[in-house]
Amino acid sequence: MAFGGKRKVRRGKRGGENKHEKSPDAETATFNAQAVGDEYTAPPMEGESTPFTSIEAEDGDHSMDIDENNISPASYGLVNPELQSYLKSCEAMLDSPQFELPEDRIIFVNNVYSEIKNYELQLTTDHECSRILEKLFRISSEYQIKRFFALTRDDTIRLVIHRFSSHTIQTLLLLTAVALEREMRGESSDLATGEEPDSDAVRTEMPKFEELVLTLVDTLQPMWSFLMSNEYASHILRVLLLVLSGRPIEDQKNPKNTIKSRRSAKYVEDRNGEPINHPALAKQRTVPESFATALDKLLEKASESISEIVARDLANSPVGSPVLQLMLSLQAEKSQLEKDGSLLDKCLMGLVSDGPAHPRRDAVIGMMLQDVVGSHFLQRAVELMSPKLLKRFYKQYICSKLKELAFHPISNFVVQSVLSNAKTDEQLKSMIAEIQPHVGDLLFKQRPGVVRALLDSSIRLKCGAAEITDALYQGLGASGEKERKELINLLAFLVPYSRFVQADYNRLPFSLQGSLIIQSILKLPSSSCEPLMESFFAQDPDMIYEWCKDPSGSRIIEAIISSKQLPVVTKRRVLERYANKYADLAANKYGSHIVDACWRAADIPYKEKILIELLQRETQVRDSPFGRIVMSNCRADQYKRRVDEWRERERNIQKRKRLFEDILDGDTSTAAATATQNSASSKRYKKAEEKDEIDELFATPAAPAKEATKSQATTESQSDANGKEAGTKRSKKDKRSKKKKD
């Protein structure tokens, strides 16, 4: 199959299977149809008494034939229509497996496996049946998964390159990854608790999951490069590498940690029900020690077997490139990425070894920079490069063409990756000097991501902040004092000053990229944030208040309140701007996040001030689902019932917060001393709160709290009186009943 060519076929399309040579395995053998007119007579199924039969297509579609190494996808004939109908009738139960007792589920699953016995591999090659098998695996016992996995060992290569059976093997691998940790802890067993054996008197002993995975590695390794270019086998290779390394496999909350494309995920959602989203697949897993050895051996042999030409083709192939990128990241963890003749060296045509320049290397890498797939490969390679190699790559292929590449619709992403992964202060300063004259053009010609990449590197390396912000302000046309007053507006709407003064403020749309740039600036040292905050306080408070109800504008306000670089005095000024507006903000979808941010930034007296304002308009706030969340976060119910307990709880939260801040800053001894002092003087702390910078700034009388305490005491006294009265009545009734008995 030619590298880079992806056949436009979908798994959801139904069609006849091919007439290929069948496996000699007795359990998977099928029989030719004996056609007589429109009827056929099927032979018995392995001598068993069953109504199901198997037929084979007379005219198959041979569009999936693969000439390389004389390998063709598995084919065991068409599934008997009666067996297919039986599985479809079971699908409804598999979609919503609601069994009254665990024994009912076990009986149901055992019955299904007994009906499909000797036809397992044939079912994996059928469009409908393969989907149903995947659902069946999810409620199967570990013994049944092992048995099915073991059946695939004799014809693995042909199964993994099959359009439908490859998905069933992938599902088996995912379930194997979940079961491996239990197997290592000794919790796994061939016969699950409460499970009754099937019709066999003694179950066949199955190999461990560890052995099954290692056998699969040994089977696939000799044909690794061929399988990388196969559109059906490549995703199995990725899952196998993740299983061996113990990395997260499927995390639906994080798109970067998922092996499924959006199209594949939608297919699973539409036809297969819920995807396999076990918690064990979304985290780093513990794997057997043999997996590390097998992974090292696999990466080494695969790298040696892949030639330079094949490596370049795979780097630009939409099928093979994801597998190649994963292999490079695993090699980087083992410090094998930049060896002479390594896989990365082959892809970049000797750039890693820094030998004699290949005559076509510049042209090939130049094409990769502008290729949709090749640019993704270079982005990943840049993230993994050492400082020395990154400097060489930047100097030879980025520096001299920085402006051209930065404005290119594809290669600009590689430029962003290079800028955001600067390894040293020297590299970052060199990049800033190159990009500085073009900041204005980048902002207003749909390339602000390049500027954000520089800001991210400056935050990470803690250098170059002044140079980047000065270049940014000049690019916006805000070099003078008058222009600087509108700086936050220029960034929020991402427009130059000359256009801003002529535009209608109420019609300017917020810019997502501008909002992200402001959030990055607020992570720089406080000296770099001062011009931005001066511009913020120069704006009309009512106009800034409307930002809180916009998805992009609210993020800006939230970033200002949550910034660790701004002093407490500055945050206090921001909080005072929203006094008497917290109830309206709490009821708003985006403003509720602002209230939560203000709550986290305030001290106890100011928190009471916010909470009292919310309680004064409690009905309005609780009518909104967002307001109810805010009230829950503030623990308004506890404040109304027991205000002293609420205050004590908030004091403990602040103490823990300060303690953790000391630990994160590296001052462990001070944190320990503070913790000891706080525990020794806990009684004294209740009488007099510690006076620190926050308490002095936010000192606000909390008179309404006393009223709440009085009303609480009144309510408690009334309830006590009612209780005594009820107790007196009960005692009188008891005396009367006693007299009657006497």
Solvent accessible surface area in square Angstrom, and as a share of the most:
residue,aa,sasa,rsa
1,M,73,0.32
2,A,82,0.63
3,F,68,0.28
4,G,37,0.35
5,G,42,0.40
6,K,123,0.52
7,R,73,0.27
8,K,203,0.86
9,V,52,0.30
10,R,149,0.54
11,R,30,0.11
12,G,26,0.25
13,K,128,0.54
14,R,144,0.53
15,G,50,0.48
16,G,43,0.42
17,E,16,0.07
18,N,7,0.04
19,K,94,0.40
20,H,23,0.10
21,E,149,0.67
22,K,57,0.24
23,S,13,0.08
24,P,135,0.85
25,D,36,0.18
26,A,70,0.54
27,E,62,0.28
28,T,3,0.02
29,A,33,0.25
30,T,16,0.09
31,F,68,0.28
32,N,105,0.54
33,A,35,0.27
34,Q,103,0.46
35,A,59,0.46
36,V,110,0.63
37,G,76,0.73
38,D,153,0.79
39,E,130,0.58
40,Y,86,0.33
41,T,89,0.52
42,A,25,0.19
43,P,34,0.22
44,P,96,0.60
45,M,10,0.05
46,E,81,0.37
47,G,69,0.67
48,E,81,0.36
49,S,122,0.79
50,T,44,0.25
51,P,97,0.61
52,F,19,0.08
53,T,34,0.20
54,S,5,0.03
55,I,32,0.16
56,E,21,0.09
57,A,16,0.12
58,E,113,0.51
59,D,133,0.69
60,G,20,0.19
61,D,79,0.41
62,H,94,0.42
63,S,68,0.44
64,M,21,0.10
65,D,68,0.35
66,I,20,0.10
67,D,131,0.68
68,E,74,0.33
69,N,96,0.49
70,N,144,0.74
71,I,22,0.11
72,S,27,0.17
73,P,2,0.01
74,A,1,0.01
75,S,3,0.02
76,Y,1,0.00
77,G,4,0.04
78,L,53,0.26
79,V,10,0.05
80,N,2,0.01
81,P,69,0.43
82,E,94,0.42
83,L,2,0.01
84,Q,21,0.09
85,S,66,0.43
86,Y,56,0.21
87,L,1,0.00
88,K,81,0.34
89,S,79,0.51
90,C,11,0.07
91,E,31,0.14
92,A,73,0.57
93,M,81,0.36
94,L,11,0.05
95,D,80,0.42
96,S,60,0.39
97,P,56,0.35
98,Q,155,0.69
99,F,47,0.20
100,E,164,0.74
101,L,105,0.52
102,P,87,0.55
103,E,84,0.38
104,D,57,0.30
105,R,78,0.29
106,I,16,0.08
107,I,99,0.50
108,F,38,0.16
109,V,3,0.01
110,N,22,0.12
111,N,77,0.40
112,V,2,0.01
113,Y,21,0.08
114,S,69,0.44
115,E,63,0.28
116,I,0,0.00
117,K,73,0.31
118,N,16,0.08
119,Y,5,0.02
120,E,0,0.00
121,L,2,0.01
122,Q,2,0.01
123,L,0,0.00
124,T,3,0.02
125,T,2,0.01
126,D,17,0.09
127,H,15,0.07
128,E,26,0.12
129,C,0,0.00
130,S,0,0.00
131,R,20,0.07
132,I,1,0.01
133,L,0,0.00
134,E,11,0.05
135,K,9,0.04
136,L,1,0.00
137,F,1,0.00
138,R,74,0.27
139,I,25,0.13
140,S,16,0.11
141,S,16,0.10
142,E,27,0.12
143,Y,13,0.05
144,Q,15,0.07
145,I,11,0.06
146,K,9,0.04
147,R,50,0.18
148,F,2,0.01
149,F,4,0.02
150,A,16,0.12
151,L,23,0.12
152,T,5,0.03
153,R,98,0.36
154,D,114,0.59
155,D,14,0.07
156,T,7,0.04
157,I,27,0.14
158,R,42,0.15
159,L,1,0.01
160,V,1,0.00
161,I,1,0.00
162,H,3,0.01
163,R,34,0.13
164,F,6,0.03
165,S,1,0.00
166,S,0,0.00
167,H,39,0.17
168,T,1,0.00
169,I,3,0.02
170,Q,11,0.05
171,T,6,0.04
172,L,1,0.00
173,L,0,0.00
174,L,5,0.03
175,L,25,0.12
176,T,0,0.00
177,A,1,0.00
178,V,13,0.08
179,A,3,0.02
180,L,4,0.02
181,E,29,0.13
182,R,75,0.28
183,E,30,0.13
184,M,84,0.38
185,R,145,0.53
186,G,62,0.60
187,E,105,0.47
188,S,26,0.17
189,S,58,0.38
190,D,49,0.25
191,L,78,0.39
192,A,44,0.34
193,T,141,0.82
194,G,49,0.47
195,E,12,0.05
196,E,118,0.53
197,P,69,0.43
198,D,61,0.32
199,S,113,0.73
200,D,67,0.34
201,A,103,0.80
202,V,126,0.72
203,R,41,0.15
204,T,94,0.55
205,E,149,0.67
206,M,30,0.14
207,P,30,0.19
208,K,115,0.49
209,F,0,0.00
210,E,47,0.21
211,E,85,0.38
212,L,2,0.01
213,V,0,0.00
214,L,44,0.22
215,T,46,0.27
216,L,8,0.04
217,V,6,0.04
218,D,96,0.50
219,T,44,0.25
220,L,1,0.00
221,Q,38,0.17
222,P,98,0.62
223,M,36,0.16
224,W,3,0.01
225,S,32,0.21
226,F,12,0.05
227,L,0,0.00
228,M,0,0.00
229,S,9,0.06
230,N,3,0.02
231,E,24,0.11
232,Y,23,0.09
233,A,0,0.00
234,S,10,0.06
235,H,29,0.13
236,I,1,0.00
237,L,1,0.00
238,R,54,0.20
239,V,0,0.00
240,L,0,0.00
241,L,0,0.00
242,L,16,0.08
243,V,0,0.00
244,L,2,0.01
245,S,24,0.15
246,G,0,0.00
247,R,46,0.17
248,P,34,0.21
249,I,1,0.00
250,E,1,0.01
251,D,25,0.13
252,Q,74,0.33
253,K,189,0.80
254,N,54,0.28
255,P,107,0.67
256,K,185,0.78
257,N,50,0.26
258,T,34,0.20
259,I,14,0.07
260,K,46,0.19
261,S,69,0.45
262,R,227,0.83
263,R,148,0.54
264,S,35,0.23
265,A,38,0.30
266,K,128,0.54
267,Y,29,0.11
268,V,11,0.06
269,E,124,0.56
270,D,84,0.44
271,R,109,0.40
272,N,3,0.02
273,G,36,0.34
274,E,141,0.63
275,P,40,0.25
276,I,22,0.11
277,N,73,0.37
278,H,77,0.35
279,P,100,0.63
280,A,9,0.07
281,L,0,0.00
282,A,35,0.27
283,K,108,0.46
284,Q,115,0.51
285,R,14,0.05
286,T,86,0.50
287,V,33,0.19
288,P,11,0.07
289,E,158,0.71
290,S,38,0.25
291,F,0,0.00
292,A,50,0.38
293,T,95,0.55
294,A,16,0.12
295,L,5,0.03
296,D,54,0.28
297,K,108,0.46
298,L,2,0.01
299,L,0,0.00
300,E,104,0.46
301,K,81,0.34
302,A,0,0.00
303,S,13,0.08
304,E,125,0.56
305,S,74,0.48
306,I,1,0.01
307,S,56,0.36
308,E,60,0.27
309,I,114,0.58
310,V,35,0.20
311,A,0,0.00
312,R,35,0.13
313,D,56,0.29
314,L,0,0.00
315,A,0,0.00
316,N,47,0.24
317,S,1,0.01
318,P,53,0.33
319,V,13,0.08
320,G,0,0.00
321,S,2,0.01
322,P,47,0.29
323,V,0,0.00
324,L,0,0.00
325,Q,35,0.16
326,L,22,0.11
327,M,1,0.00
328,L,1,0.00
329,S,3,0.02
330,L,1,0.00
331,Q,7,0.03
332,A,32,0.25
333,E,114,0.51
334,K,64,0.27
335,S,96,0.62
336,Q,53,0.23
337,L,8,0.04
338,E,63,0.28
339,K,116,0.49
340,D,115,0.60
341,G,45,0.44
342,S,11,0.07
343,L,0,0.00
344,L,0,0.00
345,D,9,0.04
346,K,36,0.15
347,C,0,0.00
348,L,0,0.00
349,M,5,0.02
350,G,19,0.19
351,L,1,0.01
352,V,15,0.08
353,S,44,0.28
354,D,85,0.44
355,G,34,0.33
356,P,137,0.86
357,A,73,0.57
358,H,67,0.30
359,P,126,0.79
360,R,126,0.46
361,R,12,0.04
362,D,92,0.48
363,A,61,0.47
364,V,13,0.07
365,I,0,0.00
366,G,23,0.22
367,M,137,0.61
368,M,2,0.01
369,L,5,0.03
370,Q,85,0.38
371,D,53,0.27
372,V,97,0.56
373,V,32,0.18
374,G,0,0.00
375,S,5,0.03
376,H,108,0.48
377,F,0,0.00
378,L,0,0.00
379,Q,45,0.20
380,R,71,0.26
381,A,1,0.00
382,V,0,0.00
383,E,74,0.33
384,L,37,0.18
385,M,4,0.02
386,S,38,0.25
387,P,63,0.40
388,K,149,0.63
389,L,4,0.02
390,L,0,0.00
391,K,110,0.47
392,R,39,0.14
393,F,0,0.00
394,Y,16,0.06
395,K,148,0.63
396,Q,77,0.34
397,Y,12,0.05
398,I,0,0.00
399,C,39,0.23
400,S,93,0.60
401,K,103,0.44
402,L,7,0.03
403,K,104,0.44
404,E,110,0.49
405,L,5,0.02
406,A,0,0.00
407,F,53,0.22
408,H,46,0.21
409,P,86,0.54
410,I,43,0.22
411,S,0,0.00
412,N,5,0.02
413,F,104,0.43
414,V,0,0.00
415,V,1,0.00
416,Q,42,0.18
417,S,8,0.05
418,V,0,0.00
419,L,0,0.00
420,S,32,0.21
421,N,32,0.16
422,A,0,0.00
423,K,58,0.24
424,T,56,0.33
425,D,67,0.35
426,E,125,0.56
427,Q,19,0.08
428,L,0,0.00
429,K,112,0.47
430,S,51,0.33
431,M,1,0.01
432,I,7,0.04
433,A,67,0.52
434,E,66,0.30
435,I,2,0.01
436,Q,72,0.32
437,P,102,0.64
438,H,42,0.19
439,V,7,0.04
440,G,17,0.16
441,D,58,0.30
442,L,0,0.00
443,L,4,0.02
444,F,65,0.27
445,K,118,0.50
446,Q,146,0.65
447,R,43,0.16
448,P,11,0.07
449,G,11,0.10
450,V,0,0.00
451,V,3,0.01
452,R,67,0.24
453,A,6,0.04
454,L,3,0.01
455,L,0,0.00
456,D,59,0.31
457,S,0,0.00
458,S,2,0.01
459,I,48,0.24
460,R,123,0.45
461,L,39,0.19
462,K,181,0.77
463,C,22,0.13
464,G,9,0.09
465,A,12,0.10
466,A,61,0.47
467,E,82,0.37
468,I,6,0.03
469,T,5,0.03
470,D,66,0.34
471,A,6,0.05
472,L,0,0.00
473,Y,4,0.01
474,Q,118,0.52
475,G,21,0.20
476,L,1,0.00
477,G,37,0.36
478,A,0,0.00
479,S,84,0.54
480,G,29,0.28
481,E,144,0.65
482,K,149,0.63
483,E,42,0.19
484,R,74,0.27
485,K,108,0.46
486,E,46,0.20
487,L,0,0.00
488,I,0,0.00
489,N,2,0.01
490,L,0,0.00
491,L,0,0.00
492,A,0,0.00
493,F,13,0.05
494,L,27,0.13
495,V,5,0.03
496,P,37,0.23
497,Y,38,0.14
498,S,76,0.49
499,R,136,0.50
500,F,23,0.10
501,V,85,0.49
502,Q,158,0.70
503,A,38,0.30
504,D,75,0.39
505,Y,51,0.20
506,N,137,0.70
507,R,201,0.73
508,L,20,0.10
509,P,98,0.62
510,F,50,0.21
511,S,21,0.14
512,L,117,0.58
513,Q,59,0.26
514,G,0,0.00
515,S,1,0.01
516,L,51,0.25
517,I,0,0.00
518,I,0,0.00
519,Q,40,0.18
520,S,11,0.07
521,I,0,0.00
522,L,3,0.02
523,K,123,0.52
524,L,1,0.01
525,P,70,0.44
526,S,49,0.31
527,S,80,0.52
528,S,11,0.07
529,C,0,0.00
530,E,98,0.44
531,P,30,0.19
532,L,0,0.00
533,M,10,0.04
534,E,119,0.53
535,S,0,0.00
536,F,0,0.00
537,F,31,0.13
538,A,57,0.44
539,Q,22,0.10
540,D,67,0.35
541,P,63,0.40
542,D,89,0.46
543,M,69,0.31
544,I,1,0.01
545,Y,26,0.10
546,E,102,0.46
547,W,5,0.02
548,C,0,0.00
549,K,78,0.33
550,D,38,0.20
551,P,71,0.44
552,S,17,0.11
553,G,0,0.00
554,S,6,0.04
555,R,143,0.52
556,I,0,0.00
557,I,0,0.00
558,E,38,0.17
559,A,21,0.17
560,I,1,0.00
561,I,1,0.00
562,S,58,0.37
563,S,10,0.06
564,K,189,0.80
565,Q,73,0.32
566,L,14,0.07
567,P,73,0.46
568,V,39,0.22
569,V,79,0.45
570,T,21,0.12
571,K,37,0.16
572,R,47,0.17
573,R,129,0.47
574,V,0,0.00
575,L,0,0.00
576,E,63,0.28
577,R,48,0.18
578,Y,2,0.01
579,A,24,0.19
580,N,122,0.63
581,K,49,0.21
582,Y,3,0.01
583,A,0,0.00
584,D,50,0.26
585,L,0,0.00
586,A,0,0.00
587,A,30,0.23
588,N,39,0.20
589,K,108,0.46
590,Y,66,0.25
591,G,0,0.00
592,S,8,0.05
593,H,97,0.43
594,I,0,0.00
595,V,0,0.00
596,D,24,0.13
597,A,2,0.01
598,C,0,0.00
599,W,22,0.08
600,R,132,0.48
601,A,29,0.22
602,A,6,0.04
603,D,0,0.00
604,I,11,0.05
605,P,28,0.17
606,Y,1,0.00
607,K,13,0.06
608,E,7,0.03
609,K,75,0.32
610,I,1,0.01
611,L,0,0.00
612,I,26,0.13
613,E,24,0.11
614,L,0,0.00
615,L,38,0.19
616,Q,138,0.61
617,R,89,0.32
618,E,40,0.18
619,T,105,0.61
620,Q,74,0.33
621,V,0,0.00
622,R,72,0.26
623,D,104,0.54
624,S,14,0.09
625,P,71,0.44
626,F,70,0.29
627,G,0,0.00
628,R,115,0.42
629,I,101,0.51
630,V,1,0.00
631,M,2,0.01
632,S,77,0.50
633,N,75,0.39
634,C,1,0.00
635,R,109,0.40
636,A,1,0.01
637,D,65,0.34
638,Q,37,0.16
639,Y,4,0.02
640,K,85,0.36
641,R,133,0.49
642,R,113,0.41
643,V,2,0.01
644,D,91,0.47
645,E,90,0.40
646,W,0,0.00
647,R,52,0.19
648,E,50,0.22
649,R,73,0.27
650,E,4,0.02
651,R,26,0.10
652,N,52,0.27
653,I,53,0.27
654,Q,20,0.09
655,K,38,0.16
656,R,127,0.46
657,K,103,0.44
658,R,63,0.23
659,L,46,0.23
660,F,116,0.48
661,E,84,0.38
662,D,38,0.20
663,I,78,0.39
664,L,147,0.73
665,D,118,0.61
666,G,59,0.57
667,D,57,0.29
668,T,88,0.51
669,S,87,0.56
670,T,63,0.36
671,A,2,0.01
672,A,57,0.44
673,A,62,0.48
674,T,45,0.26
675,A,39,0.30
676,T,91,0.53
677,Q,119,0.53
678,N,28,0.14
679,S,81,0.52
680,A,89,0.69
681,S,16,0.10
682,S,47,0.30
683,K,165,0.70
684,R,166,0.61
685,Y,27,0.10
686,K,120,0.51
687,K,182,0.77
688,A,68,0.53
689,E,63,0.28
690,E,75,0.34
691,K,161,0.68
692,D,44,0.23
693,E,104,0.47
694,I,53,0.27
695,D,21,0.11
696,E,119,0.53
697,L,60,0.30
698,F,2,0.01
699,A,74,0.57
700,T,37,0.22
701,P,122,0.77
702,A,26,0.20
703,A,58,0.45
704,P,56,0.35
705,A,0,0.00
706,K,139,0.59
707,E,117,0.53
708,A,25,0.20
709,T,52,0.30
710,K,142,0.60
711,S,64,0.41
712,Q,35,0.16
713,A,56,0.44
714,T,70,0.41
715,T,85,0.49
716,E,89,0.40
717,S,63,0.41
718,Q,106,0.47
719,S,61,0.39
720,D,85,0.44
721,A,56,0.43
722,N,95,0.48
723,G,40,0.38
724,K,151,0.64
725,E,97,0.43
726,A,41,0.32
727,G,26,0.25
728,T,70,0.41
729,K,116,0.49
730,R,149,0.54
731,S,49,0.32
732,K,110,0.47
733,K,132,0.56
734,D,93,0.48
735,K,133,0.56
736,R,152,0.56
737,S,52,0.33
738,K,136,0.58
739,K,154,0.65
740,K,176,0.74
741,K,176,0.74
742,D,145,0.75
